[in-house]
Amino acid sequence: MSGPKFAASTPHFSAAGTPSLVYRQTAWHPSIGLADNVDAMHLLERRDQLEELNRCVEQARAGCGKLVLLGGGAGLGKSALVEQFVSEHRRNARTLWGACDGLSTPRALGPVHEIAAQTSGPAERATSGVAPRDWLFRLLLEDLARPEGACLVVLEDLHWADAATLDFLRFIGRRIHRTRAVFVATYRDDELSASHPVRLALGELTGHHVIRMRLAPLSLAAVEMLAGDSGREAQVLHKITGGNPFFVREVLASPGELVPETVRDAVLARLLRCSAATRELAEFVAVSPGRTESWLIESVLGVRQTAVDEAGARGLLVVQSDAVGYRHELARLAIYGTIPAERTRALHGKILQTLAEHGGDPARLVHHATLAQEAKAVLEYAPLAAKEAARLGAHREAAAHLSAALRFGASLASEQRALLLEQHAQESSLSNQTRDAIASATAALAAWRRISDREAQARVLSFLSQEYRTVGDKAAADESVAGAITLLEALPRSANLAMAYNWRSLLAVNRGWDREAHEFGQRALELAREVGDRRAESHALCNIGGALLGANDRAGYDSLERSLALALEDRLEDQVARVYRTMLFYSVLMHDFARARREFQDGVEYCEERGIFSHSAYIHAYYTACELDRGEWTEAARIATELLNSSAVTGVQQRVTVMTTLALVRLRRGDPGADELLDRAIELVLPTGELNRIGRITAARAERAWYEGRYADVAREAAMGLAHLCGHAAPWIRGELLLWQSRVQPGVAQAGEVAEPYRLMLQGDWRAAADAWARIGMPYEQALALAEGPEEALRDALVILDGLGAGPLAAIVRRRLREAGARGVPRGPNGATRANPAGLTSKELQVLKLLAQGCSSAQLARRMHRSPKTVDHHVSSLLEKLGVHSRTEAVAAAFARGIVSADHHPSPTRPAE
């Protein structure tokens, strides 16, 4: 339920003369410091969080807004804490309130529209009609930056958020420091798996302006205070409830001496004390997640004023000015679970009919139609809900709506079902659900074949070629695009044929087959211009640019810039994202780091404002290689670890890129875990035939073998990579593979173009090579070249390697210095320092481990028996040593570098059921 809660009702008559549930708006919020008030328990042991929230308000007033991510299990008092916080600042700050709903498929941007509707400007007007969502996002950002005072924004129940709402959180979270707002997002952290989209979104939000809080269960002392003279034994109460405030509250409100063993028992005990009319009302409200409007209750049940009053007085329901809802979702689910299945379906059917008569939101109609098993209604409203969700960038929700339609679509004609399947495949692809996309597209293809629609078959085959490529199925990708071209070449020349040529060209680009990529790119370009299709033209220019850059021809950047200009001018969002991704890939491949940084920043901002996360995930994956090459190993490992643990990285190409980056960081630091990553990466990449990725992984495996003294394996891995490069340019990949091969087979002939720094190393000109690597900005490779020189060069290499934490190569350099008779060779980091490569002090390590457990500043001070000022000093110092900007980034870096293990990060406590 969004907004502040209300209680105490009085009847009101609408303009039509019918009774309407409108209630006296008496602000309801938990009391503080009154142990005999059952609502007081919500804020016991929450003073630290309130104080930190109040500090955020002061900083926001000074023009530095904050994003507060408030996590905790169900029933731990997140809403109560936020309500108390808001009530303390209601007179001197604006308040905007929104909540995600628990529909089976949530409304796209539902809570964002709620927030915008409470503003008094352009953002409010942008919620109606078909306004682009990025415009709405910018208008809301401008509203939060208004200079006249602080603004408090509350977004509740983020664990139910749709994809578009998560995009909004990312957008605001990265810009909140430019506003005068405190934006509080609450979520149940115990319901988020490692791959949950919400956990991914939260992991991306970092910086000093992001504050993370986690509520813990109440202590035994707090429960003792609450139990008071209730007659309940505090220790038993604490043991059964686990200190969950909501459960404690329900137990203390239940009659009798026995303590209910579950939340459900406690809630039902409260329900059983109500009249039959109130129980009927409670059941009806339980059927709708969130709040139930007063007019909806009246339309289905008639006027229930007495029942509403009783439910409010007994604490079963919370009464608002125009709606009724449960105090907590746990209570709603407890009662919903007791309603017989047939009655549940009937109630959903009545709600569906009433909402449809009043022009209800399609997503809400789909929810009730599905649970009422009304196939006709699902087929009517699900495509409408999917269309709106897709327009707003909530592609995951669009796919879910279409999936619901397909489940009830057995009676559809073949063409209708094929179109639904094709739409579902598209939305699944856009939401990184590649396997689902392939399944639906394959079914659509079979349906189009049954009705002999060649153009539709070719369209689906072109789509499938890219999905198969994403999962690494080279043969299926080739077969699909070849089939599409064969079908379309038998038809009049069209934009569809131009796009099929483009897909063929793109497959070749990704495999490094530059001549074929250029040939089919040119075919696509000529046909696109002939038929006047600018999308196909932009796509062709992008492929041609990639083919040229793959052959080390920088003229490819000109083609990419023309492709980008066309796509931006025509607002071809997917194509714009594709060009950014392509430019980043080749900038990293050619070690043009300034361009790579620019393309990364522009590409991520463009994609995330528009919810194009299939491309955004690629962009992040490619950028890990850039950070690795620049010597920013901690950042590379942090991004790579987050991506591997997320649901965003589903394609083989993405996973292989990220795995290789993380493996190389671990390998070069001497950390464990590199072998598993490299072994899995080679299994995934070989079936793709994509030479750039195969070459990079085989080079990494050759490097590993060289460190370990397995020289035969060095030669074998290098030869494998070079075999895939035969007949292709790839001067950077070829140079790296030849370098490792030359370490164990110095007499082998070296054919093909090689990038300059590698050419110099192969020629034995270590000094010129080191200078070349220094100009590019690749310190590890610079040290690798210096390691071939005399004592002075070896010492220079050692300084670089110790700075990087590159233990294995540093050990080789030290050995060479000693073998050359050098004196005063630095000993290097000892064992403890290698386990702690950032050089943290014992106190800083203690702080870091406590941060990994989710401790706040106040909790750190208590646990360490130090003043908050001293703790803040330790935090600032460890942030500097780790090279990060926030506590969250520090924890991620600690896990990535092995400073903190999973043993130091206990699982969150789950609430009692």
N, C-alpha and C positions, 0 to 999 in steps of 0.2 A: 504494500500500500504506500502510495507516495503522499508526501505532505505531512504536516503535523497532525496528530491524532486528537479526536474530540470526544466529549462525553456529555451526558445529561440532555435528554431529548424533550422537545415540546412539539405537538402536532402543528401542521401548517397546511393551509389549503391553497392549491394552485389556482392559476387564473381561470382554469376551466371549472373550478368549483369542486374538484375531486381531492380527497385527502392526499397529501404528499409528505414523504418522510424528509423533513427539513428540521435540523436540530440546532438548539442553542450552542453556539460555538465557544465552549469553555475549553481553553487550552489544557490538554492533558500531557503531563510529562512526569517521569519518575521523580520522587522527592529525594533529597540528599540528607543523610544524617539522621533519618527517622527509622530506626530499626523495627519499630512496630508497624510500619507501613510496608505491605508486601512489595510495593513497587520500588522501595528504597534499595532492595538488594541489587537492582540492575547497576547501580552506580557505586556500590561498595567496591573498594580496591580498583577504582578507575580514575583516581585523582591525578596520577601521573599523565594519563592520556589527555585529560581535560586541560591540564596546564600546558602540555605541548600544543594542543589545538589552539589555545589562547595565544601562545607565542606566534603561531602561524598567522593569526589575525593581525597582530601588531606588525609583522613583516609585510603582510599584504597591504596594510594601510600605507606603508612606506613605499609601495610600488613594486614589491617583490612577492608575487603570488606563489601559492604552494598547492601541490597535489598531495592529498593524504590518502593512502591506500590502507583501509582499515579491515583487517582480516580476523577471522575467528570462526569457530564452529557454530552450528545452529543453536540458538538459545543462549549465547554467551553475552548478549546485551549490546550488540553493535548499534541497533536502532535507538535504544535507550540513551546510550552515550551521545549519539549525534543529536538527538532531540534536546537533551540537556544543554549541549554546547550551543545549539541554535537559539534556545530560549534565553541564554545569558547574553546574547548579542542581538536579539530581535529589535531592540530600539535604535541601535547604531549601525546596523548593517542590513543590506538587502538580502533576502533569502529566496533561492530558487530550488525547487525540489522535484526530483523525478525518480521513478523506480522501474526496474525491469520486471516484466511479468513472467509468471510460471506457466504460460501456455505451452502446449506440446511443441509448437513452433512459434517463438516470440515475434511480436510485431517489429518490423524493421524501423529503427530509430524511434520506437515508442517513447522511451524515457527522455530522449533528446527533444522531441516535440513537446512533451510535457513541460520541460524546462523553458523552452523557447516561448511557449504560450504564456508564461508568467512574466515575460519581459514586456516592456512598453515601447517598442520601436520596430525597426525593420525585421528583426529576428522573429517576432511574433507573427508578422504577416507572411514570412517565408515558410511557415508550417502548412499553409494551405496551397492547393494547386500542385504544380509540377516543378517547383523550384529545385534547381540542382543542389545536391546535398553539400558540395564544397562551398557554395554560396552561403548556405545556412550555417555551416561551421564557422566561416569567417565573420558573419554577422554576430554570432554568439561570442566569438573571441573579442570583437570590438565592444560588445556590451559589458563583458567582464573587465575590460580595461577602462571603463568610464572613470573619470577622475574624482567624482564627487564623494566617494566613500568606498568602504570595503563591501564585498559581496560574498555571501556564503552559498555554495552550490552543493547539494547533496544528491548523489546518485546511488540508490540502494539496490541491493541484491544483484550485484554485477555478475555473479555466477550464472545468472539466467540471460545474460546479455546476448543480443543478436550480433552478427558480424559488423553491421554498420555502426552500431553503438560502440563497439570496441574500436572501430576506426576513429570515431569522434573522441574517445578517451585518449587514443594515441595523439591525435591532432592537438587537443587542448593540453595534454600532459607535456608535450614538447615546447609549449609556448606559454605555459601558465605563469612563468616568472616575469612575463611582460605585463601582467594584469594586476589588479587589486583584489583578486579573488582567492578564497580558500575553497578548493574543490575536493570534497570528501566522497570517496567511492567505497562502499562497503561490500564485502563478499564473504562467502563461506569457503575458507581455504581448505577445509577437509573434504570438499566435494570436487576438487580440481586435480585431475590426474596430471602426470608430467607432460602429457601431450595435449592437454585441454587448451582450446583457443584463448581462454581468459588468462591462463597462466603464461602463455606465450606473450600476450599483450602486456601483462604486468612486468614481465622480464625485460621488455624493451624500453620501459620507462625508467630512466636513470637520471642522476644529477642531484645537485644540492637542493633543488626545489621539489624533489620527490621525497615524501616522508612515509615510512612504512610502520604501521602499528599492528600488533597482534594481541587480541584479548585472550587471557588465560582463564580457566575456571576459577571459581571462588575457593579460597583457602578454608580449612576447617574453622579457623577463627571467625571468618566472615559468616559461615553457616551457623555457628554458635550464636552470633549476634542476632541473626535473623530468626532463628528458632525461638529465642527468648523464652517466654512462658507458654509456648504453644503445646507443651507436653510431648513434643517429639524429641527423641534422643539425637543430638547433633551429630555424633560420630556415625550413627546408622544412616542418618539423613545424608551426610556428606558422602559416605561410601556408596549408597545406592544411586544418588544423583550425579556423582562425580564432580560436584561443585558447579553443575550447570545451573545458572541463575533461573532460567525459565522453568526447568524441572523443579527446582526448589520451590519456586513460587506456586506452581500447581499443586505440589504436595502439601504445602502449608494451607492451601485453600480447600483441600479435600477433607471430608468429614471422617470421623473415626480415628482409632488409635493406630491402625495398621498403616504402614508406609507403602503407597503404590510402587510397584517395582519398575514401571516404565512410564515414559511421558504419556503414552496412549492411555494407560490406566488412570493416570491422574486427571487428564482432560475429560475422559468419559465420566469419571466420578463427579466432576463439576456439571457436566451435561445432564446427568440423571436427576439432578436436583431441580431441573427446570420443568416448566409445564410442557404439555404436548405441543402446543402451538409454538413455543419457543424452540423446542427440539426440531420441529418441522422447518422453522426459519433457519436454524443452525445448519441443517442438512442442505438446504437450498443454497446458502451462502458458501458452504464447503465445496460445492460443485464448480464454482468459478474461482480460479486463482486470483489473488489480489483482492480488490474490493468489488462489491456488488452494488450497482446503482440503485437508489431508492425507487426510481420509476420502474426498473426491471422487477424488483420485488413486488411492487403493487400490481404490475401487469400480470404476473403469474400467480401470486398467492393472495392478492387483495391486500387491503390495509391491515398491517400487523403492528399497530402502534404499541399495544401492551406487550407483545412478544419482544419488540425491539427494546423497550424500556427494561424488561426483565433481563434480557441477554446482556445489556450494558451494565445493569446494576450488579449482576453476578460475575462480571469480569470475563464472560465468555466471548463477547464480541466488543469491538471498538466502534463507536458510532461517530460518523463524520457528518458534515452539513448536508451532504447529498448522497451518502453511501454508507455501507456497513461492511466490516471486514473482521477477520480474526486478528487477535493480538500478535499471533506468530504463525508462520507457516506450519510449524510442528503441530499446532493445535488443529489447523484446518485439515491436515493430512490424517490426523488421528480420527477425526469424525468422518472424513470422506471414506476412510477404509471400512467403516461399519455399515455403510449404505448398501443394501442388496444390489446386485448387478443390474437386474431388470429395472429397478427404481432409478438407478444412476443413469441408465440409457434414456429413460423417460424424461428425467429432469433436464438432461443435456438437450433432448429434442425440444422441450418447451422453451428453453433459453434460446436455442437456435432459431426457432420460429419467431419469437418476439424480437430478437436482435435483427433478424432479416427484415421484419416489417418496419423497423426503425432505421434501416440503412447502416447496420453495424459494420465495423472494420472487418475486411475479408479474412485477415489472419485469425481473428477471434471466431468468426463464423466457421472457419475450417476446423478449429480446435473442437468446437461443440459438435459439428457435423460428423467428424471422425469418431468421437466417443459415443455419439448417438447412432452410429453406423448407418447414416443417411447417405447412401452412395450418390444420389442425384445432386444433393447439396454440395458434397465434396467436389464432384466434377464441375460444378458451376463456380464455386468460390476459390478452389485451390489454384487454378491458373491465374485468376485475378490477383490473389495474394502473392503468388510467385512473381508476377510481372512487376508489382510495386516493390517487392523486396529487391529484385534485381536492379530496378531503377535507382534504388537507394544504396546499392553496393553490398547488400546482404545476400551474397550468392549462396552461402551455406543454407540460409533459411529458404531461399527460392528453390533450391534443390529438394529440401525437405517437403515443401508444399507440393511440388510436382510428384514426388515419391508417393505422397498420400493419394493424389489423383490416380496414379498408376495402380495402386493397390485396389482401388474401387472401379477400375476402368475395364473390367472384363467385357462389358457390353459395348464398348466403343467400336466404331468402324475402324478398319485397318489404317486408313490415312490419318484419322484423329489420333489413334494410339501411336503411330509412328512419329507424328509431330511432337506429341508429349514426350516420347522417349528421347527424341533428338534434343528437345529443350532441356530435359533433365541431364542429358550428357553434357551439354554446354555449361550449365550452372554447376554441375559437379566438377568439371574441369577448372572453372574459375575459382572454385573453393578448395582446390588441391585434393579432391577426392577422385584420383585418377582411375583407380580400379572400377569404381562405380560408373565413371564416365565411359570407360571402355565397354562395360557390360550393357549399359543403356544404348550406346551407339551401335553395338553389334546387333542388339534386338531391333533397333530402328532400321538398320541395313536390311535385315531379313524381311521386315515388313514392307519396305520399299521395293524389294525384289519381287515379293508376291504380287504387287500391283504394277510391276514393270515401269517404275518411274526412274529413268536413267539419271536425270539431272540430280534428283534427291540422293540416289545411290552414290554418285560421284561426290556430292557435298559431304556425305557421311564418311566416305572413304578418305577424303582429304583430311577431315577432322581426326579420324582414327590414326592416320600416319603419324601425327604429332603426339598423340597420346601413347602410342606404342613406343615411340622414341623416348618419351619421358620415363617409361618403365624399363628401357634398355632392350626392347625386343626389335632388333635391327631387321630381321627377316620380315616380320609382320608389318613394320613401318614401310619397307620397300614395296612389299606386295600391295599395300593399301594405296600408296600414292601412284604406283604404276597402273593399278586398276582404275583409279579416278581419271588419269590422263587418257587411258584407252577409251573410256566411256565418253569423255568430253570431246575428244578429237573427232569422234563420229558425228558430233552435233555441230550446229553453227558456232563460229568463233564467238567467245563470250568472256566476260569477266571471271566466270567460274573456272574456265580453262587457264586464264592468266594466274589465278590463285593456285591452281593445281601445279603449274610450273613453279610457282613460288615455293610451294611446300617441298617439291623435289629439290629445288635449289637450297632451301634451308637445311634439309637433311645432309646435303653435300657440304655445306658450310660447317655444320657441326662436326662432321667427320674429318674436316681438313682437306676435302677433295676440292681444291680451289678452282681447278679448270672446269669441272662439271658444275660447280656452284655458279661460276660466272656465266657459263653457257645458258643454263636454264634461267638464271636471273635476267639475262638479256632478252630471252624469249618472252619472259613475263613482262618485262618493261615495255617492249614493243607492242605487245598485245594490249596491255593496260592503257597505253596512250591511244591506240587505235580505237578502243571501245569507250574511252573517256572515263575509266575507273581509277580515281585517285588513291583509293585504299590499296589496290593492287600495285599501283605505281610506287607508292611509298614503300610497300613491302619489298618490291623488286630492288629498289635503290638500297635498301638496308642489306639485302642479301649480297648484292654486288659489292658494297662497301666491305662487308665481312670477308668476301672472297679475296679482294685486293689486299686487305690487311693481313690475311692469312698467308699471303705470298710475300709479306714484308714490304708491300707497296703502300706508303702513307697517303697516297691519293684516295685510298678507301675512306678516309675521314671526310673528304668532300662529299662523297655519295651519301654517307651517313647523315651529314648535316642537312643535305637536301631532303632526305627521307624524313628527318625530324621536322623540318619546316613545313612540309606538306601535311604531316600527321597533326601537328599543332594547329595549323590553319583550318583544317577540316574537323578538328576535335575528334580524331580517331584515337581514343584513349588507349586501347589495347596496343595499337601500333606504336604510339608514343613510348609506352613502357617497353616495348620490344626493342626500340632503337636505343633507349638509354641502357638497357641490359647489354646489347651488342657492343656499344661503344665502351662500356666498362670492361667487358670481357677482353677486348683487344688492347685497351689501355694497360690492363694488368699484364697481359701476355707479353706486351712489348716494353713493360716496365716504365711506362709514361705515368709516373705517380701523381703529378699535378693534375693531369687530365682525369686520371682515375678518381681522385678525390672529388673533383667537380662533378663528374658524371654520377658518382655514388650519391652525393648529397642531393643533386637535382632529381635523380631517378627515384630515390626513396621518398622524397617529399611528394613528388607527383603521384607515385603509386599509392601511398598510404592515405593521401587526401581523397582518393577515389576508390579505395578498397580493392586495388588490383594486386592482390597478395601473391598470386602465382608468380608474377614477375618480380615483386619485391623480395620474395624468398631467394630467387636466383641472384638478384643484385647483392644481397647480403652475403650469399655464399661465395660469389666471386671476390668480394672485397676482403674476405679472410686471407686470400692468397696475397693481396696487396699489402696487408698489415704484416704478414709473415716476411715478405721480401724486404720491407722497410725496417725490419728489426723490432717491430712493435709486437713482440711475441705474446705478451700478456693479453693485449687486446685481441689479437688473432685467436688465441685459445678461448677467450671469454665468448666471443661471438660464435665461434665454431661449436663450443659446448652447448650454448643456448639453442642453436639451430638443430643440433642432433637430438636434443631432448624435446623438441617442439613438433607440432603436427604440420608446420608450414613446409618443412623440407621432405617432400615425398618422392620427387623424381630421382632417378638413378644419378643423373648428371649433378644435381645439387648435392646429394649425399656423398658422392665420390669426391667432389671438390672439397667439401667441408672435412671429410674424414682424412684426406691427404694433408690438409693444412694442420689439423690437430695432431696427426701422427708425426709430422715433421717438427712441430714445436716440442713434442715429447722426446722424439729421437735426438734432437740437437741439444736438449737440456739433460738428457740421460734419465728422463722420467719414465716410469712404467706405462704400459698401455699402448705403445706404438705398434707392436707386432699385430695385435688383434685388428686394429684399424686398417693397416696396410694389407693384411691377408683378405679381409672382407672387401676392401676397395677393389682389389684386382679381380676378385670373383665377379663383382658387379659390373666392372667397366669393360672387360674383354668382349662380352657379347655385343656391345654397342658399336664396336669398330671405330670409335671416335678417337683419332690419333692424338690430339692434344692432351686429352685426359689420360689415355693409355701411356703416353710418353712421360707425363708428369709423375704418374704412380710408379712406373718402372724405374724412373730415375731415383725416386725416394727409396724404393726397395734396394736399388744398387748402392745408394749411400748407406743404408742400414747395414748391408752386407760388408761394406768396406770398413765401417767402424768395428764390426765384429770379427774382422780378419777372415771372412769367408770369400776369398778372392775368386773362386770359380763361380760363385753365385753372383758376384759383381758383374762378371763378364756375361753370364746368362741373362740377367735382368736387362742389362744395357742392350744386348743383342735383340732381345724381345721387343724393346721399345723402338730400336732403330729399324727393325723389320717392318713395323707399322708405318714408319715415315718414308719408306721407299717410294720414290716417285713424287714426293710432296716437298714443299718448301720447309716450313716450320723451323726457322733458323735458331730460335732460342731453345726449343725443346731438343733439337738435334745437338746443339752445342753442349747442353748439360749431360746428355747421355754419352756423347763422345768423351767428355771429360772423365766420367767415371770409368768408361772403358779403357781410357789411356792409362789410368792408374794401375791396371793389372795386365793390360795388353798394349804396351807402348808402341809396338811395331805395326799395329793394324792400320790399313789404309783408311783414310777419312774422306768420304765422299759427301757432296752436298753442301749447300750454303750454311754457314755458321755465323751466329751473331758475334760482333767484334770482341767483347770481353772474353768469351769462350775461345775464340780464335787465338787471342793473345796467350791465354793460359795453355792451350794446346801447343803453341809454338815455344813455350818455356819462358815467355817474357812476363815474369810474375809482377815486375814493378809496373809496367804499362797496364797490365790487367787490373792490378789493385787500384790504380788511378782511375781506370774506366769504371770499375764498380763503385768507387767513391763518388764520382760525378753522378752516376745514376741514383745513388742513395741506397745501396744494398750492403750493409755492414758485414753480414756473415760471409757473403761471397768475397768481399774485400779481404777479410781475414784468411779465407781459404787460399787466396792468391798469395798473400804475404807469408803464409806458412811454408811456401816453397823457397823463400829467400834466406839470407844469412841471419846472423844473430840479431841485428837491429830490427830487421823486418819481423822476425819471430817474436820479439818483445812487443812490437806494435800490434801484431796479431793477437797476442795474449791479452793486451789491454782491452781490445774490442771484444774478444770472446768472454772474458770475465764480466764485462759490462752486460753482455747479452745473457749470461748464465749458461753458455754453451759448454758444458762440462766435458763431453767426450772429445771434441776437437781441441779444447784447451789442454787436456791431458796429453794428447799427441804432441802438441807444440812444446809443452814442458819437457817431454821426453827428448824431443829433438834438441832443445837447448842444452839439456844435461849431456846428451851424447856428443854435442859439439864442444863440451868443456866450459860452457858459460857459467859464470859465478853469480851468486845472488839471485837465482831464479825464484820468483815469487811462488810461495807454496800453494796459493789459491785457496778457495773456500774449503773449510774442514767438513766433516761429515754432517755436523749439525746445520751448517750453513747451506749445504747442498739440499738438505731436507727443508730448508727455509731460504730459498734462493733470493728472496727480497731483502734479506738481512734484517728481519724484524727482531726487536728485543723480546725478552721473555714476556714482559708486560704487554707489548703490542700483539704478540701471539695469543696471549690470554684474551685480550680484547677482541681479536679477530674471531676466535672460536666462539666467544659469547655472542658476537654479532651474527654468526652463522646460526645460532640458536634463536635468533629473533629478539634479543634483548634491546630495550630502549636505553637512552642515556641514564635515566634514573635507575633502571635495573642494573646497568653496568656499575654504577657508583656503589650501589648496595652490595653487589656480589663481590666487588674487588676491595671494598672498604676504603674507597678513595673519594675525594670530592668530585662533583660533576666537572669542575674546571680541569682537574688533572686528567679525568677520563677523556674529555674533549681534546686535550693535548695529545694523548696517545692515539686517538682516532685520526686527528689531522696528520700526525707523523706517519702512521701506517698507510694512509691514503697516498701521501707523497711517495713513499717507498714503493708502493705497488703501481704507481703511475695511473691512478684512477681518480674519479671525481666525486664518488658518493659511496655510502656504506654498502648499498646493494651491489655496486660494481666491485667493491673490495671482496665481498663474499663470493661473487662469481669468479673473480680472479683467483681467490684462494683455492676453490675447488678445482679450477682448471689447472693450476700449477701443483696440485697435490699438497699444499700447505695445510689444508683442512680436508679431512676425509668425511665420508657420509656418516661415520660413527659420531661425529660431532654435531649432526643435524637431525635431532630426533623427530619422529613422525608426530604430526599434530594430534592432540587429544581429541577424540571423537565424543560428541555428546551422548548421554545415555538415551536409549531409545524407549 
